Every structure is written in structure tokens, then in C-alpha cells.
Amino acid sequence: MLEYILRLLILLPIVGGMAWGSLWLWKRVQMGVPLMGGGAKARAVEMVDVLPLGPGSKLAVIEFAGQRILVAVSRSGITRIADDGQGDFHAD
């Protein structure tokens, strides 16, 4: 009985820590945060702002080639709504 309790006291925090670490890592990957703190590499596409609208849908402003593009993101796909060239919106 003592051996069972010792195993439980050792393995339970390890399993709990692994579960917490997995959820933390999943959240970081979903948010698009770089895991390594390495050099700042310039990217061709940058997400400027995101507005969640509900489960599985959001509005996002993306900067690409010096132009800002407003897109709707849902489970069924991505739709371009407007861009700077059209004069439809101002993302400030």
C-alpha cells in the first residue's frame, strides 16, 4: 500500500505538469507566437490585428507588400473584404 501511495505522489505531479505544458504549448502555437526567441526575421505577411466574432470566426487585418487587407476568417474559409487600395477602410 505504501508503494502505491509513493508512486501516486511521484507520478501525479509529473502527469499534471505534462498536461499543463502541452496545453501551454498548444496555446502558444495557436496564437502564432514564435517559440524561439531568436533574431527578428522580417516576414512577407504580418497580422496587424484580429477581432474574434464568435466561435470559429474572426476579422483580421493583414499587411502584405505594404498594403493592409481586411479578411474574414471562418471554419469554411477566408474571404477578403477590403484593402487599402480600395479606400474602404483605415486601420489606425
Backbone as XML, in Angstrom:
<?xml version="1.0"?>
<chain id="A" units="angstrom">
  <residue number="1" name="MET">
    <atom name="N" x="0.821" y="-1.190" z="0.000"/>
    <atom name="CA" x="0.000" y="0.000" z="0.000"/>
    <atom name="C" x="0.870" y="1.261" z="0.000"/>
  </residue>
  <residue number="2" name="LEU">
    <atom name="N" x="1.938" y="1.248" z="0.761"/>
    <atom name="CA" x="2.847" y="2.392" z="0.833"/>
    <atom name="C" x="3.503" y="2.641" z="-0.523"/>
  </residue>
  <residue number="3" name="GLU">
    <atom name="N" x="3.837" y="1.559" z="-1.214"/>
    <atom name="CA" x="4.448" y="1.690" z="-2.549"/>
    <atom name="C" x="3.478" y="2.361" z="-3.532"/>
  </residue>
  <residue number="4" name="TYR">
    <atom name="N" x="2.205" y="2.028" z="-3.457"/>
    <atom name="CA" x="1.192" y="2.619" z="-4.330"/>
    <atom name="C" x="1.073" y="4.125" z="-4.065"/>
  </residue>
  <residue number="5" name="ILE">
    <atom name="N" x="1.041" y="4.509" z="-2.824"/>
    <atom name="CA" x="0.923" y="5.928" z="-2.465"/>
    <atom name="C" x="2.158" y="6.696" z="-2.909"/>
  </residue>
  <residue number="6" name="LEU">
    <atom name="N" x="3.351" y="6.110" z="-2.765"/>
    <atom name="CA" x="4.574" y="6.770" z="-3.213"/>
    <atom name="C" x="4.570" y="6.959" z="-4.738"/>
  </residue>
  <residue number="7" name="ARG">
    <atom name="N" x="4.156" y="5.941" z="-5.458"/>
    <atom name="CA" x="4.051" y="6.069" z="-6.922"/>
    <atom name="C" x="3.068" y="7.166" z="-7.309"/>
  </residue>
  <residue number="8" name="LEU">
    <atom name="N" x="1.933" y="7.207" z="-6.618"/>
    <atom name="CA" x="0.915" y="8.211" z="-6.883"/>
    <atom name="C" x="1.458" y="9.619" z="-6.619"/>
  </residue>
  <residue number="9" name="LEU">
    <atom name="N" x="2.165" y="9.800" z="-5.520"/>
    <atom name="CA" x="2.720" y="11.111" z="-5.177"/>
    <atom name="C" x="3.811" y="11.554" z="-6.153"/>
  </residue>
  <residue number="10" name="ILE">
    <atom name="N" x="4.477" y="10.615" z="-6.780"/>
    <atom name="CA" x="5.533" y="10.962" z="-7.735"/>
    <atom name="C" x="4.954" y="11.164" z="-9.133"/>
  </residue>
  <residue number="11" name="LEU">
    <atom name="N" x="4.103" y="10.257" z="-9.577"/>
    <atom name="CA" x="3.602" y="10.303" z="-10.957"/>
    <atom name="C" x="2.510" y="11.332" z="-11.197"/>
  </residue>
  <residue number="12" name="LEU">
    <atom name="N" x="1.675" y="11.607" z="-10.203"/>
    <atom name="CA" x="0.583" y="12.550" z="-10.391"/>
    <atom name="C" x="1.078" y="13.958" z="-10.747"/>
  </residue>
  <residue number="13" name="PRO">
    <atom name="N" x="2.068" y="14.526" z="-10.034"/>
    <atom name="CA" x="2.572" y="15.847" z="-10.446"/>
    <atom name="C" x="3.255" y="15.823" z="-11.819"/>
  </residue>
  <residue number="14" name="ILE">
    <atom name="N" x="3.906" y="14.722" z="-12.150"/>
    <atom name="CA" x="4.559" y="14.623" z="-13.461"/>
    <atom name="C" x="3.514" y="14.638" z="-14.571"/>
  </residue>
  <residue number="15" name="VAL">
    <atom name="N" x="2.463" y="13.846" z="-14.433"/>
    <atom name="CA" x="1.410" y="13.799" z="-15.444"/>
    <atom name="C" x="0.685" y="15.145" z="-15.524"/>
  </residue>
  <residue number="16" name="GLY">
    <atom name="N" x="0.403" y="15.745" z="-14.367"/>
    <atom name="CA" x="-0.240" y="17.060" z="-14.355"/>
    <atom name="C" x="0.628" y="18.112" z="-15.021"/>
  </residue>
  <residue number="17" name="GLY">
    <atom name="N" x="1.931" y="18.101" z="-14.759"/>
    <atom name="CA" x="2.848" y="19.041" z="-15.387"/>
    <atom name="C" x="2.927" y="18.845" z="-16.893"/>
  </residue>
  <residue number="18" name="MET">
    <atom name="N" x="2.912" y="17.601" z="-17.334"/>
    <atom name="CA" x="2.933" y="17.334" z="-18.772"/>
    <atom name="C" x="1.650" y="17.822" z="-19.437"/>
  </residue>
  <residue number="19" name="ALA">
    <atom name="N" x="0.513" y="17.636" z="-18.782"/>
    <atom name="CA" x="-0.754" y="18.111" z="-19.338"/>
    <atom name="C" x="-0.757" y="19.635" z="-19.407"/>
  </residue>
  <residue number="20" name="TRP">
    <atom name="N" x="-0.332" y="20.305" z="-18.344"/>
    <atom name="CA" x="-0.285" y="21.765" z="-18.335"/>
    <atom name="C" x="0.679" y="22.271" z="-19.404"/>
  </residue>
  <residue number="21" name="GLY">
    <atom name="N" x="1.845" y="21.652" z="-19.523"/>
    <atom name="CA" x="2.819" y="22.058" z="-20.533"/>
    <atom name="C" x="2.294" y="21.866" z="-21.949"/>
  </residue>
  <residue number="22" name="SER">
    <atom name="N" x="1.579" y="20.794" z="-22.186"/>
    <atom name="CA" x="1.000" y="20.551" z="-23.509"/>
    <atom name="C" x="-0.035" y="21.614" z="-23.860"/>
  </residue>
  <residue number="23" name="LEU">
    <atom name="N" x="-0.889" y="21.961" z="-22.908"/>
    <atom name="CA" x="-1.897" y="22.993" z="-23.160"/>
    <atom name="C" x="-1.244" y="24.358" z="-23.373"/>
  </residue>
  <residue number="24" name="TRP">
    <atom name="N" x="-0.216" y="24.671" z="-22.608"/>
    <atom name="CA" x="0.506" y="25.936" z="-22.770"/>
    <atom name="C" x="1.152" y="26.011" z="-24.146"/>
  </residue>
  <residue number="25" name="LEU">
    <atom name="N" x="1.794" y="24.923" z="-24.566"/>
    <atom name="CA" x="2.430" y="24.890" z="-25.877"/>
    <atom name="C" x="1.394" y="25.005" z="-26.993"/>
  </residue>
  <residue number="26" name="TRP">
    <atom name="N" x="0.271" y="24.316" z="-26.876"/>
    <atom name="CA" x="-0.789" y="24.385" z="-27.879"/>
    <atom name="C" x="-1.306" y="25.820" z="-28.010"/>
  </residue>
  <residue number="27" name="LYS">
    <atom name="N" x="-1.495" y="26.491" z="-26.878"/>
    <atom name="CA" x="-1.978" y="27.876" z="-26.898"/>
    <atom name="C" x="-0.969" y="28.778" z="-27.601"/>
  </residue>
  <residue number="28" name="ARG">
    <atom name="N" x="0.312" y="28.609" z="-27.336"/>
    <atom name="CA" x="1.343" y="29.429" z="-27.981"/>
    <atom name="C" x="1.375" y="29.189" z="-29.484"/>
  </residue>
  <residue number="29" name="VAL">
    <atom name="N" x="1.234" y="27.947" z="-29.901"/>
    <atom name="CA" x="1.266" y="27.627" z="-31.328"/>
    <atom name="C" x="0.032" y="28.191" z="-32.019"/>
  </residue>
  <residue number="30" name="GLN">
    <atom name="N" x="-1.145" y="28.098" z="-31.381"/>
    <atom name="CA" x="-2.372" y="28.613" z="-31.967"/>
    <atom name="C" x="-2.343" y="30.125" z="-32.111"/>
  </residue>
  <residue number="31" name="MET">
    <atom name="N" x="-1.703" y="30.815" z="-31.188"/>
    <atom name="CA" x="-1.625" y="32.271" z="-31.245"/>
    <atom name="C" x="-0.586" y="32.745" z="-32.242"/>
  </residue>
  <residue number="32" name="GLY">
    <atom name="N" x="0.245" y="31.855" z="-32.724"/>
    <atom name="CA" x="1.258" y="32.243" z="-33.690"/>
    <atom name="C" x="2.472" y="32.881" z="-33.066"/>
  </residue>
  <residue number="33" name="VAL">
    <atom name="N" x="2.655" y="32.700" z="-31.775"/>
    <atom name="CA" x="3.809" y="33.266" z="-31.096"/>
    <atom name="C" x="5.022" y="32.398" z="-31.377"/>
  </residue>
  <residue number="34" name="PRO">
    <atom name="N" x="6.141" y="32.988" z="-31.791"/>
    <atom name="CA" x="7.324" y="32.170" z="-32.047"/>
    <atom name="C" x="7.810" y="31.526" z="-30.751"/>
  </residue>
  <residue number="35" name="LEU">
    <atom name="N" x="8.171" y="30.253" z="-30.831"/>
    <atom name="CA" x="8.619" y="29.532" z="-29.652"/>
    <atom name="C" x="10.057" y="29.868" z="-29.289"/>
  </residue>
  <residue number="36" name="MET">
    <atom name="N" x="10.872" y="30.164" z="-30.261"/>
    <atom name="CA" x="12.265" y="30.511" z="-30.016"/>
    <atom name="C" x="12.401" y="32.029" z="-30.024"/>
  </residue>
  <residue number="37" name="GLY">
    <atom name="N" x="13.179" y="32.559" z="-29.124"/>
    <atom name="CA" x="13.358" y="33.998" z="-29.051"/>
    <atom name="C" x="14.485" y="34.479" z="-29.935"/>
  </residue>
  <residue number="38" name="GLY">
    <atom name="N" x="14.752" y="33.821" z="-31.029"/>
    <atom name="CA" x="15.864" y="34.139" z="-31.920"/>
    <atom name="C" x="15.729" y="35.502" z="-32.569"/>
  </residue>
  <residue number="39" name="GLY">
    <atom name="N" x="16.533" y="35.731" z="-33.570"/>
    <atom name="CA" x="16.562" y="37.012" z="-34.254"/>
    <atom name="C" x="15.232" y="37.357" z="-34.901"/>
  </residue>
  <residue number="40" name="ALA">
    <atom name="N" x="15.008" y="38.643" z="-35.025"/>
    <atom name="CA" x="13.770" y="39.118" z="-35.632"/>
    <atom name="C" x="13.889" y="39.019" z="-37.152"/>
  </residue>
  <residue number="41" name="LYS">
    <atom name="N" x="13.266" y="38.028" z="-37.703"/>
    <atom name="CA" x="13.305" y="37.795" z="-39.142"/>
    <atom name="C" x="12.114" y="38.497" z="-39.788"/>
  </residue>
  <residue number="42" name="ALA">
    <atom name="N" x="12.383" y="39.291" z="-40.805"/>
    <atom name="CA" x="11.306" y="40.006" z="-41.484"/>
    <atom name="C" x="10.433" y="39.014" z="-42.241"/>
  </residue>
  <residue number="43" name="ARG">
    <atom name="N" x="9.127" y="39.164" z="-42.096"/>
    <atom name="CA" x="8.192" y="38.272" z="-42.763"/>
    <atom name="C" x="7.476" y="39.028" z="-43.868"/>
  </residue>
  <residue number="44" name="ALA">
    <atom name="N" x="7.103" y="38.308" z="-44.892"/>
    <atom name="CA" x="6.394" y="38.916" z="-46.022"/>
    <atom name="C" x="4.950" y="39.245" z="-45.658"/>
  </residue>
  <residue number="45" name="VAL">
    <atom name="N" x="4.367" y="38.467" z="-44.750"/>
    <atom name="CA" x="2.984" y="38.672" z="-44.326"/>
    <atom name="C" x="2.983" y="38.870" z="-42.821"/>
  </residue>
  <residue number="46" name="GLU">
    <atom name="N" x="2.249" y="39.898" z="-42.367"/>
    <atom name="CA" x="2.184" y="40.171" z="-40.931"/>
    <atom name="C" x="0.735" y="40.412" z="-40.536"/>
  </residue>
  <residue number="47" name="MET">
    <atom name="N" x="0.315" y="39.798" z="-39.431"/>
    <atom name="CA" x="-1.031" y="40.001" z="-38.934"/>
    <atom name="C" x="-1.014" y="41.235" z="-38.032"/>
  </residue>
  <residue number="48" name="VAL">
    <atom name="N" x="-1.743" y="42.282" z="-38.429"/>
    <atom name="CA" x="-1.740" y="43.544" z="-37.706"/>
    <atom name="C" x="-2.692" y="43.496" z="-36.521"/>
  </residue>
  <residue number="49" name="ASP">
    <atom name="N" x="-3.913" y="43.007" z="-36.738"/>
    <atom name="CA" x="-4.918" y="42.980" z="-35.679"/>
    <atom name="C" x="-5.927" y="41.876" z="-35.957"/>
  </residue>
  <residue number="50" name="VAL">
    <atom name="N" x="-6.516" y="41.334" z="-34.887"/>
    <atom name="CA" x="-7.526" y="40.280" z="-35.012"/>
    <atom name="C" x="-8.676" y="40.610" z="-34.069"/>
  </residue>
  <residue number="51" name="LEU">
    <atom name="N" x="-9.904" y="40.456" z="-34.551"/>
    <atom name="CA" x="-11.098" y="40.673" z="-33.740"/>
    <atom name="C" x="-11.949" y="39.410" z="-33.768"/>
  </residue>
  <residue number="52" name="PRO">
    <atom name="N" x="-12.005" y="38.661" z="-32.658"/>
    <atom name="CA" x="-12.856" y="37.468" z="-32.624"/>
    <atom name="C" x="-14.333" y="37.870" z="-32.675"/>
  </residue>
  <residue number="53" name="LEU">
    <atom name="N" x="-15.099" y="37.198" z="-33.511"/>
    <atom name="CA" x="-16.527" y="37.479" z="-33.644"/>
    <atom name="C" x="-17.392" y="36.433" z="-32.956"/>
  </residue>
  <residue number="54" name="GLY">
    <atom name="N" x="-16.884" y="35.257" z="-32.821"/>
    <atom name="CA" x="-17.632" y="34.168" z="-32.205"/>
    <atom name="C" x="-16.839" y="32.892" z="-32.352"/>
  </residue>
  <residue number="55" name="PRO">
    <atom name="N" x="-17.429" y="31.776" z="-31.982"/>
    <atom name="CA" x="-16.703" y="30.517" z="-32.107"/>
    <atom name="C" x="-16.372" y="30.201" z="-33.564"/>
  </residue>
  <residue number="56" name="GLY">
    <atom name="N" x="-15.097" y="30.160" z="-33.863"/>
    <atom name="CA" x="-14.658" y="29.770" z="-35.197"/>
    <atom name="C" x="-14.682" y="30.874" z="-36.236"/>
  </residue>
  <residue number="57" name="SER">
    <atom name="N" x="-14.925" y="32.134" z="-35.839"/>
    <atom name="CA" x="-14.920" y="33.209" z="-36.833"/>
    <atom name="C" x="-14.265" y="34.462" z="-36.260"/>
  </residue>
  <residue number="58" name="LYS">
    <atom name="N" x="-13.564" y="35.196" z="-37.126"/>
    <atom name="CA" x="-12.890" y="36.420" z="-36.697"/>
    <atom name="C" x="-12.604" y="37.302" z="-37.895"/>
  </residue>
  <residue number="59" name="LEU">
    <atom name="N" x="-12.374" y="38.565" z="-37.627"/>
    <atom name="CA" x="-11.906" y="39.515" z="-38.631"/>
    <atom name="C" x="-10.429" y="39.748" z="-38.377"/>
  </residue>
  <residue number="60" name="ALA">
    <atom name="N" x="-9.653" y="39.869" z="-39.448"/>
    <atom name="CA" x="-8.214" y="40.078" z="-39.306"/>
    <atom name="C" x="-7.739" y="41.112" z="-40.312"/>
  </residue>
  <residue number="61" name="VAL">
    <atom name="N" x="-6.810" y="41.966" z="-39.863"/>
    <atom name="CA" x="-6.144" y="42.903" z="-40.751"/>
    <atom name="C" x="-4.746" y="42.358" z="-40.980"/>
  </residue>
  <residue number="62" name="ILE">
    <atom name="N" x="-4.413" y="42.123" z="-42.248"/>
    <atom name="CA" x="-3.134" y="41.531" z="-42.620"/>
    <atom name="C" x="-2.375" y="42.526" z="-43.476"/>
  </residue>
  <residue number="63" name="GLU">
    <atom name="N" x="-1.079" y="42.675" z="-43.196"/>
    <atom name="CA" x="-0.246" y="43.550" z="-44.011"/>
    <atom name="C" x="0.605" y="42.696" z="-44.938"/>
  </residue>
  <residue number="64" name="PHE">
    <atom name="N" x="0.507" y="42.991" z="-46.235"/>
    <atom name="CA" x="1.247" y="42.235" z="-47.238"/>
    <atom name="C" x="1.681" y="43.196" z="-48.331"/>
  </residue>
  <residue number="65" name="ALA">
    <atom name="N" x="2.962" y="43.224" z="-48.633"/>
    <atom name="CA" x="3.529" y="44.067" z="-49.694"/>
    <atom name="C" x="3.158" y="45.536" z="-49.502"/>
  </residue>
  <residue number="66" name="GLY">
    <atom name="N" x="3.213" y="45.998" z="-48.243"/>
    <atom name="CA" x="2.924" y="47.392" z="-47.947"/>
    <atom name="C" x="1.453" y="47.750" z="-48.001"/>
  </residue>
  <residue number="67" name="GLN">
    <atom name="N" x="0.589" y="46.775" z="-48.092"/>
    <atom name="CA" x="-0.842" y="47.010" z="-48.203"/>
    <atom name="C" x="-1.555" y="46.273" z="-47.079"/>
  </residue>
  <residue number="68" name="ARG">
    <atom name="N" x="-2.554" y="46.906" z="-46.484"/>
    <atom name="CA" x="-3.350" y="46.260" z="-45.432"/>
    <atom name="C" x="-4.627" y="45.700" z="-46.035"/>
  </residue>
  <residue number="69" name="ILE">
    <atom name="N" x="-4.928" y="44.461" z="-45.662"/>
    <atom name="CA" x="-6.075" y="43.745" z="-46.224"/>
    <atom name="C" x="-6.956" y="43.266" z="-45.074"/>
  </residue>
  <residue number="70" name="LEU">
    <atom name="N" x="-8.258" y="43.536" z="-45.150"/>
    <atom name="CA" x="-9.215" y="43.067" z="-44.151"/>
    <atom name="C" x="-9.817" y="41.760" z="-44.640"/>
  </residue>
  <residue number="71" name="VAL">
    <atom name="N" x="-9.706" y="40.701" z="-43.830"/>
    <atom name="CA" x="-10.233" y="39.395" z="-44.214"/>
    <atom name="C" x="-11.150" y="38.864" z="-43.115"/>
  </residue>
  <residue number="72" name="ALA">
    <atom name="N" x="-12.115" y="38.066" z="-43.511"/>
    <atom name="CA" x="-12.978" y="37.340" z="-42.586"/>
    <atom name="C" x="-12.503" y="35.892" z="-42.573"/>
  </residue>
  <residue number="73" name="VAL">
    <atom name="N" x="-12.250" y="35.381" z="-41.390"/>
    <atom name="CA" x="-11.763" y="34.006" z="-41.235"/>
    <atom name="C" x="-12.833" y="33.200" z="-40.522"/>
  </residue>
  <residue number="74" name="SER">
    <atom name="N" x="-13.240" y="32.091" z="-41.123"/>
    <atom name="CA" x="-14.225" y="31.205" z="-40.511"/>
    <atom name="C" x="-13.793" y="29.764" z="-40.732"/>
  </residue>
  <residue number="75" name="ARG">
    <atom name="N" x="-14.565" y="28.865" z="-40.209"/>
    <atom name="CA" x="-14.240" y="27.442" z="-40.384"/>
    <atom name="C" x="-14.332" y="27.011" z="-41.837"/>
  </residue>
  <residue number="76" name="SER">
    <atom name="N" x="-15.162" y="27.697" z="-42.606"/>
    <atom name="CA" x="-15.347" y="27.312" z="-44.003"/>
    <atom name="C" x="-14.316" y="27.935" z="-44.935"/>
  </residue>
  <residue number="77" name="GLY">
    <atom name="N" x="-13.556" y="28.942" z="-44.463"/>
    <atom name="CA" x="-12.524" y="29.526" z="-45.310"/>
    <atom name="C" x="-12.204" y="30.962" z="-44.947"/>
  </residue>
  <residue number="78" name="ILE">
    <atom name="N" x="-11.468" y="31.620" z="-45.841"/>
    <atom name="CA" x="-11.037" y="33.002" z="-45.659"/>
    <atom name="C" x="-11.591" y="33.824" z="-46.823"/>
  </residue>
  <residue number="79" name="THR">
    <atom name="N" x="-12.162" y="34.990" z="-46.499"/>
    <atom name="CA" x="-12.742" y="35.863" z="-47.514"/>
    <atom name="C" x="-12.152" y="37.256" z="-47.387"/>
  </residue>
  <residue number="80" name="ARG">
    <atom name="N" x="-11.651" y="37.810" z="-48.509"/>
    <atom name="CA" x="-11.130" y="39.172" z="-48.493"/>
    <atom name="C" x="-12.310" y="40.131" z="-48.529"/>
  </residue>
  <residue number="81" name="ILE">
    <atom name="N" x="-12.329" y="41.069" z="-47.587"/>
    <atom name="CA" x="-13.431" y="42.018" z="-47.510"/>
    <atom name="C" x="-13.034" y="43.350" z="-48.142"/>
  </residue>
  <residue number="82" name="ALA">
    <atom name="N" x="-11.851" y="43.863" z="-47.779"/>
    <atom name="CA" x="-11.424" y="45.162" z="-48.309"/>
    <atom name="C" x="-9.910" y="45.255" z="-48.214"/>
  </residue>
  <residue number="83" name="ASP">
    <atom name="N" x="-9.345" y="46.255" z="-48.925"/>
    <atom name="CA" x="-7.918" y="46.532" z="-48.796"/>
    <atom name="C" x="-7.680" y="48.032" z="-48.900"/>
  </residue>
  <residue number="84" name="ASP">
    <atom name="N" x="-6.465" y="48.468" z="-48.579"/>
    <atom name="CA" x="-6.122" y="49.891" z="-48.587"/>
    <atom name="C" x="-6.314" y="50.518" z="-49.956"/>
  </residue>
  <residue number="85" name="GLY">
    <atom name="N" x="-5.998" y="49.799" z="-51.002"/>
    <atom name="CA" x="-6.071" y="50.333" z="-52.359"/>
    <atom name="C" x="-7.480" y="50.752" z="-52.752"/>
  </residue>
  <residue number="86" name="GLN">
    <atom name="N" x="-8.489" y="50.112" z="-52.160"/>
    <atom name="CA" x="-9.872" y="50.449" z="-52.481"/>
    <atom name="C" x="-10.358" y="51.657" z="-51.702"/>
  </residue>
  <residue number="87" name="GLY">
    <atom name="N" x="-9.619" y="52.045" z="-50.646"/>
    <atom name="CA" x="-10.045" y="53.163" z="-49.811"/>
    <atom name="C" x="-11.247" y="52.812" z="-48.951"/>
  </residue>
  <residue number="88" name="ASP">
    <atom name="N" x="-11.498" y="51.511" z="-48.749"/>
    <atom name="CA" x="-12.670" y="51.070" z="-47.989"/>
    <atom name="C" x="-12.514" y="51.199" z="-46.485"/>
  </residue>
  <residue number="89" name="PHE">
    <atom name="N" x="-11.297" y="51.144" z="-46.002"/>
    <atom name="CA" x="-11.101" y="51.213" z="-44.558"/>
    <atom name="C" x="-9.751" y="51.813" z="-44.228"/>
  </residue>
  <residue number="90" name="HIS">
    <atom name="N" x="-9.631" y="52.246" z="-42.986"/>
    <atom name="CA" x="-8.381" y="52.791" z="-42.468"/>
    <atom name="C" x="-8.077" y="52.073" z="-41.176"/>
  </residue>
  <residue number="91" name="ALA">
    <atom name="N" x="-7.020" y="51.286" z="-41.127"/>
    <atom name="CA" x="-6.631" y="50.564" z="-39.926"/>
    <atom name="C" x="-5.572" y="51.374" z="-39.190"/>
  </residue>
  <residue number="92" name="ASP">
    <atom name="N" x="-6.011" y="52.181" z="-38.237"/>
    <atom name="CA" x="-5.077" y="53.007" z="-37.453"/>
    <atom name="C" x="-5.132" y="52.632" z="-36.004"/>
  </residue>
</chain>
